[in-house]
Amino acid sequence: MRKIKVGVVGCGGICRGTYMDNMMYRFHVIEVVGVCDLIDSRAQYMVDKYGVKKMSFEEMLADSEIEVIVNLTYPESHFEISSRALKAGKHVYCEKMMAPTFEEASELARLAEENGVLFTTAPDTFLGAWEQSARKYLDDGVIGKPVTIHAQCTSHYEPETPFFDLAPKYFFFPLHYGGGFPFDLGGYYIHQMINLLGSIKRVTGFGGNMNPVRKYTNPKHPKYGEDFEVNTPTTLMAALEFECGVVGTFHISSDSQGTHSFQITGTDGVFNLGDPNSFRDTISVERRGAAPAGEGMVAGQMPKSEIGAVVDDGNDDQTLGEPVSSQKVNLPLLHGFYSSSRGVGLADMCYAILNGRRPRCHYDIGLHAIEVIHGIQESCKTGKIYEMTTKCERPAPIRTSALSDTAQEATLDD
Ligand SMILES: NC(=O)c1ccc[n+]([C@@H]2O[C@H](COP(=O)([O-])OP(=O)(O)OC[C@H]3O[C@@H](n4cnc5c(N)ncnc54)[C@H](O)[C@@H]3O)[C@@H](O)[C@H]2O)c1
């Protein structure tokens, strides 16, 4: 099999944590040629650990063997790195989100088309086990016709959270331009909503940057007591209307304490979804008459205790007239990629190059997702409904399989 040669820009947390291992050892279609970072020691770490080349970005762009630039920089650098790579005729895979503003994201889309190259963007978790299985169950009608969707994710972000990196950026990007919570965590929910239901037609919202000047409150922090400027939206409460007619809520905040819920209601039941920032999670359906999974319905990827487990919610209220109680049934996962598979979107793009097909993480989803956040912010300011101007194609589903997590790559070769 021909491997696709890639150059990696940005050797920070996510590169060190997951990407490099996955690109080097997990996805056989990827060959890492070189790495670069503004901070030499970070690139050197990759050289020492993985035996790859340290390169400048200019060397990567000039290297005709490198077909794809993998942009793992922080959001503020996404536009600069992606635009230069696209102009140099390289395919680009960029970590989330595509760009800090809708204007910059639109310009990147234009550059990809103008230069005739592929441009794909994270998050790629919607290719994960629970996300793809949920898509299959939904398409198969497990809750009938979907009617509403509800996504809620709240957390409390402070500059001195454990993630905070003092050197060299001196800021924690989820509290900064292009990286706020609606982009950082919100992006996962929007991508999975698009994967499940397709494009969004209109949005409206309240909220914004709730507390632009904050203080470092941890006495152990070197900047304790100093003011800290937050220049990104931190709380958004939005209503969404999808092209397919489904209506939904999207509630995202880094100003309150932690919650997570993600549900779709339908004409025949309720589908409880997982955390779209994880590849593996429990999914369940609640509908009258739901029964435990039968013999032989083993997906191979769920712990036995989870397969078909029936959770009695204690609700035997039968005022609706049906002689059955509502049951919650955990559904088996039907797909692989259930361990941390970041980079699966890049692997999918490599197969798209080899097989001449459309990549699943096509930029049109990333662009649409950025416009959703942009539109909600516009609505917050104007008090009006924002009509979306972009549409995206619902990505092709990954076929179900009984392959193990590590053999799952074969399902991308389509
Ligand atoms: N950290 C996570 O848990 C996580 C999870 C999923 C996705 N992501 C995404 O991955 C991306 C990177 O996140 P991170 O946490 O690794 O950030 P990070 O700040 O730890 O690392 C980013 C690296 O990019 C380098 N960089 C920035 N601009 C550059 C440029 N112009 N040229 C070369 N190098 C440059 C920085 O020096 C830094 O080492 C973000 O888009 C983020 O949303 C992060």
PDBQT file of the ligand as one rigid body, heavy atoms in Angstrom, charges set to zero:
ROOT
HETATM    1  N1  LIG A 501      -4.822  19.630  23.939  1.00  0.00    +0.000 N 
HETATM    2  C1  LIG A 501      -5.869  18.879  23.692  1.00  0.00    +0.000 C 
HETATM    3  O1  LIG A 501      -6.336  18.103  24.525  1.00  0.00    +0.000 OA
HETATM    4  C2  LIG A 501      -6.516  18.929  22.338  1.00  0.00    +0.000 A 
HETATM    5  C3  LIG A 501      -7.466  17.948  22.061  1.00  0.00    +0.000 A 
HETATM    6  C4  LIG A 501      -8.028  17.918  20.796  1.00  0.00    +0.000 A 
HETATM    7  C5  LIG A 501      -7.683  18.878  19.875  1.00  0.00    +0.000 A 
HETATM    8  N2  LIG A 501      -6.793  19.858  20.193  1.00  0.00    +0.000 N 
HETATM    9  C6  LIG A 501      -6.479  20.855  19.173  1.00  0.00    +0.000 C 
HETATM   10  O2  LIG A 501      -5.127  20.684  18.763  1.00  0.00    +0.000 OA
HETATM   11  C7  LIG A 501      -4.544  21.947  18.433  1.00  0.00    +0.000 C 
HETATM   12  C8  LIG A 501      -3.305  22.139  19.260  1.00  0.00    +0.000 C 
HETATM   13  O3  LIG A 501      -3.637  22.064  20.621  1.00  0.00    +0.000 OA
HETATM   14  P1  LIG A 501      -2.511  21.811  21.715  1.00  0.00    +0.000 P 
HETATM   15  O4  LIG A 501      -3.211  21.611  23.000  1.00  0.00    +0.000 OA
HETATM   16  O5  LIG A 501      -1.549  20.776  21.243  1.00  0.00    +0.000 OA
HETATM   17  O6  LIG A 501      -1.819  23.270  21.728  1.00  0.00    +0.000 OA
HETATM   18  P2  LIG A 501      -0.362  23.613  22.251  1.00  0.00    +0.000 P 
HETATM   19  O7  LIG A 501      -0.384  25.062  22.518  1.00  0.00    +0.000 OA
HETATM   20  O8  LIG A 501       0.041  22.683  23.347  1.00  0.00    +0.000 OA
HETATM   21  O9  LIG A 501       0.569  23.285  21.005  1.00  0.00    +0.000 OA
HETATM   22  C9  LIG A 501       0.551  24.039  19.824  1.00  0.00    +0.000 C 
HETATM   23  C10 LIG A 501       1.973  24.081  19.287  1.00  0.00    +0.000 C 
HETATM   24  O10 LIG A 501       1.954  24.770  18.048  1.00  0.00    +0.000 OA
HETATM   25  C11 LIG A 501       3.143  25.531  17.951  1.00  0.00    +0.000 C 
HETATM   26  N3  LIG A 501       2.947  26.600  16.981  1.00  0.00    +0.000 N 
HETATM   27  C12 LIG A 501       2.074  27.625  17.048  1.00  0.00    +0.000 A 
HETATM   28  N4  LIG A 501       2.171  28.409  15.970  1.00  0.00    +0.000 NA
HETATM   29  C13 LIG A 501       3.146  27.871  15.189  1.00  0.00    +0.000 A 
HETATM   30  C14 LIG A 501       3.728  28.219  13.935  1.00  0.00    +0.000 A 
HETATM   31  N5  LIG A 501       3.334  29.321  13.281  1.00  0.00    +0.000 N 
HETATM   32  N6  LIG A 501       4.701  27.430  13.428  1.00  0.00    +0.000 NA
HETATM   33  C15 LIG A 501       5.125  26.324  14.113  1.00  0.00    +0.000 A 
HETATM   34  N7  LIG A 501       4.622  25.949  15.297  1.00  0.00    +0.000 NA
HETATM   35  C16 LIG A 501       3.629  26.710  15.836  1.00  0.00    +0.000 A 
HETATM   36  C17 LIG A 501       3.353  26.051  19.370  1.00  0.00    +0.000 C 
HETATM   37  O11 LIG A 501       4.666  26.454  19.595  1.00  0.00    +0.000 OA
HETATM   38  C18 LIG A 501       2.939  24.837  20.198  1.00  0.00    +0.000 C 
HETATM   39  O12 LIG A 501       4.032  24.008  20.513  1.00  0.00    +0.000 OA
HETATM   40  C19 LIG A 501      -5.646  22.986  18.703  1.00  0.00    +0.000 C 
HETATM   41  O13 LIG A 501      -6.293  23.280  17.503  1.00  0.00    +0.000 OA
HETATM   42  C20 LIG A 501      -6.596  22.281  19.645  1.00  0.00    +0.000 C 
HETATM   43  O14 LIG A 501      -7.924  22.748  19.527  1.00  0.00    +0.000 OA
HETATM   44  C21 LIG A 501      -6.174  19.880  21.392  1.00  0.00    +0.000 A 
ENDROOT
TORSDOF 0
